[in-house]
Amino acid sequence: MRLRSPVVGILAAGLITGRLAAQEPDGREIYRNECRSCHGANGVPSQHSREQYPKVASFADSAFFDGRSQDSIIAVLRHGVGQDMKSMRDKLQPEEMRAVAAFIRTLARRRGPAPQ
C-alpha cells in the first residue's frame, strides 16, 4: 500500500475549503444588484431616491447602525418597511440576507471609491 504525500492532503483540503467559501453569498454583489438603485453605490441614496422615498436609509452614516442588531436589519430585508421598502423574501434566501446585512455595515466605514 502506497501512502499519499502530505502535499496531496493539503491540496485536497484547500479545494474543499475553497468550494465551501465559493458557496457563501457575496453581500456586496447582492447589494449591487438589489439595493444600490435606492440606497446608492456607497450607501448614500441619490437625490432622486430621497425625493421618491423620503425615509430611505443612508448606510454611510454609522448612526444608522446604532442600536440596530444584525437580526433587526435582516428582519427589515425579510418583511420590508411600510410602502417604501418592499420585502426581499421572494428575491433573497436567508443566507443572502445575512450577507447583505453584513455588507451594508461596511459602508459606514468605507471611504473611497464606490463598490463596482
Secondary structure, DSSP 8 states (H G I E B T S, - for coil): -----HHHHHHHHHHHHHHHHHHS--HHHHHHHHTHHHH-TTS---HHHHHH-TT---TTSGGGGTT--HHHHHHHHHH-BTTTB---TTT--HHHHHHHHHHHHHHTT--SS---
